[in-house]
Amino acid sequence: MRAGRLLREMLRALFRRPATRQYPSERRPAPTRLRGALQFDPTRCTGCCLCEKDCPAQAIEVVMVDRATRRFALRYHVDRCTFCAQCVQTCRFGCLQMSNEQWELAATHKEPFEILYGDEADVRALLAKLARPDAEKPATT
């Protein structure tokens, strides 16, 4: 009796389409409310740092590039982010959004998981500021 049921299921499976989708070649559109990577609009940011204070994973750092001209850059750690969108809800000025198009965030090394947002000149200044402390560290023996 069991062998007959097994043979019947095998024959049925031979003529059925597979239930799985071939993911990389067959892509479905992402849902509109999907929480993907964080997007930052530096023109709307006032530097209040509420997003940084409210992030439970400490994945956001607002870095002041120039206090006089009110220029800010955002350092976003994708590997720490829990995609809870708490920072988006807290931002009063609407400079943060969660992308529903950029959600494939896997990588084989750690460098792509730290994203710097802001004007190109501000990001260069931030990178220079981050590189200086490493160069000035005294050698320990």
C-alpha positions in Angstrom: 0.0 0.0 0.0 2.8 2.4 0.8 4.7 1.5 -2.3 1.7 2.2 -4.5 1.2 5.7 -2.9 4.9 6.4 -3.3 4.8 5.4 -7.0 1.8 7.5 -7.7 3.4 10.6 -6.1 6.6 10.0 -8.1 4.6 9.8 -11.4 2.7 13.0 -10.5 5.9 14.9 -9.7 7.4 14.0 -13.0 4.7 15.9 -14.9 4.3 18.9 -12.6 6.1 22.2 -12.9 8.6 22.9 -10.1 7.2 24.9 -7.2 10.3 27.0 -6.7 11.3 30.1 -8.7 14.7 30.4 -10.4 15.5 33.5 -8.4 18.4 35.3 -10.1 17.0 34.9 -13.5 13.3 35.3 -12.6 12.9 38.4 -10.4 9.6 39.6 -9.0 8.9 43.2 -8.2 9.7 44.1 -4.6 6.7 45.2 -2.4 6.3 48.9 -2.0 6.6 48.9 1.8 9.8 46.7 1.8 12.5 48.1 4.1 15.8 48.0 2.2 18.9 50.1 2.5 18.8 53.6 4.0 18.7 56.6 1.6 19.9 60.0 2.8 19.2 63.5 1.4 21.9 65.8 2.7 20.2 68.9 1.5 17.3 68.5 4.0 19.5 67.5 6.9 19.9 70.0 9.8 22.2 67.9 11.9 19.8 67.4 14.8 21.2 63.8 15.3 17.8 62.4 16.3 18.2 59.6 13.9 21.6 58.7 15.5 20.2 58.8 19.0 17.1 56.8 18.2 18.8 54.0 16.2 18.7 50.9 18.4 21.5 49.2 16.5 23.8 52.3 16.4 24.1 52.0 12.7 23.9 55.7 11.9 26.5 58.4 12.6 25.9 62.0 11.7 29.3 63.7 11.2 29.6 67.4 11.1 32.0 68.4 8.3 31.7 72.2 8.8 29.7 73.8 11.6 29.8 77.3 10.1 28.1 76.3 6.8 26.1 73.5 8.4 27.4 70.7 6.2 26.9 67.2 7.4 27.7 63.7 6.2 26.1 60.4 7.3 28.0 57.2 8.0 25.7 54.2 7.7 26.7 50.8 8.8 24.5 48.3 6.9 25.8 45.3 8.7 24.5 46.7 12.1 21.2 47.9 10.7 18.1 46.0 11.8 15.9 47.8 9.1 13.4 48.8 11.7 12.9 52.3 10.1 12.9 54.0 13.5 15.3 56.6 12.1 13.0 57.4 9.2 10.1 57.9 11.6 12.1 60.1 14.0 13.6 62.4 11.3 11.6 65.6 11.4 12.8 66.9 8.0 12.3 63.8 5.9 15.9 63.4 4.8 15.9 59.6 5.5 14.0 57.0 3.5 14.2 53.2 3.3 14.6 52.0 -0.3 12.4 49.2 -1.6 14.6 48.8 -4.7 18.0 48.3 -3.0 17.5 45.2 -0.7 20.1 42.7 -2.0 22.9 43.6 0.4 25.0 40.5 0.5 28.8 40.8 0.0 31.9 38.7 0.4 34.0 41.3 2.2 33.2 44.0 4.8 34.0 47.2 2.9 30.6 47.7 1.2 28.8 47.6 4.6 29.9 51.1 5.5 28.3 53.7 3.3 29.1 57.4 3.5 26.3 59.8 2.4 26.6 63.5 1.6 28.0 65.8 -0.9 31.1 64.5 -2.7 33.4 67.1 -1.2 32.0 66.5 2.3 32.6 62.7 1.9 36.2 63.3 0.8 36.7 65.6 3.8 35.2 63.0 6.1 37.4 60.3 4.7 40.5 62.5 5.2 39.4 63.2 8.8 39.0 59.4 9.4 42.4 58.6 7.8 44.3 61.1 10.0 43.9 59.4 13.4 45.2 56.1 12.0 48.3 57.8 10.6 49.1 59.6 13.9 48.8 56.6 16.2 52.1 55.9 17.9 53.6 52.5 17.3 53.4 50.1 20.2 56.0 47.5 20.9 
